[in-house]
Amino acid sequence: MAAYNRRMDTDAKLSQARPPVPRGFSRIAAVVLLFAAHAVHAADDPATPQVPDTIQQRVASCAACHGVHGEGSPKSGFFPRLAGKPAGYLARQLKDFQEGLRKYGPMEYTVRHLSPEYMQEIAEYFAQQQVPYSRSPVPRVSAATLQRGETLALKGDPARELPACASCHGAQLTGVQPHIPGLVGLPYDYLSSQLGSWRTKTRATVAPDCMAVVANRLSDSDISAVSAWLASHELPADLHAQPAGSVTPPLHCGVLGDGA
Amino acid sequence: MKRLRRWLLLVVVVAVLLGGWMLLRSGSAPVSREASRIDAATLKDPALIAKGEYLTTVGDCAACHTAQGGARYAGGRVTATPFGDIPAPNLTPDRETGLGDWSFEDFWQALHSGKGRHGELLYPAFTYTSYTKVSHDDALAIYAYLQSLAPVQQTTGPLGLEFPYNVRASLNAWRALYFKEGVYQADTSKSESWNRGAYLVQGLGHCNECHITRDALGGMRSDQPLSGGQIPVQNWYAPDLSTQANGGLEGWSEQDIVDLLKTGHSGKGTAFGPMAEVVARSTQHMQENDLRAIATYLQSLPARSATPPQELPFDTKTLVSQGTKVYAQQCASCHGKNGQGVAGVYPPLDGNSSVNEPTGINAIRVVLLGGFPPVTAGNPRPYSMPPFAQSLSDNDVASVVSYIRQAWSNKAPPVRADDVGKYRHTPID
């Protein structure tokens, strides 16, 4: 509101500062001044809400589910954490929802008419948020399953042409700028449902969709194993995504600009 | 239901016979592009193509003829109707799957008469009921623009219509009831701007296709154009557009209308749902004088009769008093405790046409879905509204919607928790 008034005042001053002022123009200036005065008066009225001119205020729609700082809903695991994920990755997800590559009605509805610039700004807001990770419940699985999960995450399974998660998502699995998200600290339910949704084609991205390839090579038990290991793995001290260019992905990924 | 089917069967039989007879009589075979009266050089005129591009935007052809994430004008979006699903065809000049072989005569026959290249009757999901008013010159410009696009090979999916609606000849009966063919005729007693507005609103803008109540056969009640109605299947309420007494936009100034169409919001309300789509893709790109013309015309729509207060079959006092609390907790921090909103940021709810529309659908669904107003040049970083579907029960939503529909100067009937439950699960596209 304050910025709104400031802008009004500036306009009015600008129009006054340019003599000689044409008649119609001065009339416009008068109207602008009137408006400005009205706005100030309205702001004095305690019944009128004070609205901060911030991106945080603008994205109230996102915060309702993902949290004001993009902390997600760790308890239910349903609404993913956005805080600290690379901005390129977040902006890409908004675009994928817009284009129907990722399917989720409420998200598709919310982002339908956003511009690429605005989506980038929203993505950067959440990428900059630093909030502690909170752990989510992990289903009880056997030691062998956890072992299988660790192998998949850190070494992969060459027999099934499965690259390790770490080969793209970074040695610490904290992601790589600007397009690859971190995997540690995410809830089991979220991780397993995302891997599943690549297989049911409710989550996709620009071709070639390397994660779809990986998800389709995983067996059902692999999905449980890797999700359980990732969700229960101890968090590294530094949770920031690695710098750009620090990994060489073993598959062709459209999201990384590799259309080969 | 059985009786209705039998009745429809009779309609179909009569229509097939009538249709066959008419087809034999008229025999509208396709006109080859070589035989067209429009020569190829005319279609290459950059001024004509530019005009066509503008008019195609005004008509918002891309809304239906572009799939989500798909190539522009290559078709594929499915319009869900109470009679089944109708996919929009490919308008790019691909010879096999688009309009590559269509002459202007074929195009005109579709737009003006609602008939395909071979004289087959088109389903009015393609709203030729409005487009018939488009002038020959404007249609030519649109055709020239579409033909200038890069061809995209994309086959249109099959019609998802059940018997008897899949019998095209049955449309003869429908057309006899609801379709009046004819280009817009200017009313010389009115200003040029009024006529331009009427032409755009009734024709290319096809506003009346949503802003009207439809009957059981999907026909428009023609006696009161633009008087508002529920959009079938999509389940949004397109409000009455009269700005006069008891009108849906009562008290809207010319500037309010222009602002909403240009920027997605005005001092009186904000576009959301299907109208957000219209603003984002179409009206924000319209020329100022065309927007003013539309406003001039809408302001001339007549006053409406007042709706008598209804006796409500359920207890509203508890509901409304509960809604007062929900409003104070969830809504007042943005919309103000007096429902006045914040100028340029959050819409007022007092006197808001979408709060007060007869069904309550819009308010229910906006509370459930929240969302962003359309991003436009005039509002590039809009403030959004949180969705409440995940945090408020059906009863809470019903109570707060009932409260805002009765608070301040609003006098709309309350809604029930059952209604909220129903719209909670309405598909979003």
Interface residues (C-beta under 8 A of the other chain):
Chain A: M1 Y4 A39 A42 A47 T48 P49 V51 I55 Q57 R58 V59 A60 S61 C62 A63 A64 C65 Q98 E99 G100 L101 G105 P106 E108 Y109 T110 V111 R112 H113 L114 S115 E117 Y118 E121
Chain B: A67 Q68 G69 A276 E277 A280 A332 S333 C334 H335 G336 K337 N338 Q340 V342 A343 G344 V345 Y346 L369 G370 G371 F372 P373 P374 V375 P380 R381 P382 Y383 S384 M385 P386 P387 F388 A389 Q390 S391 P427 I428 D429
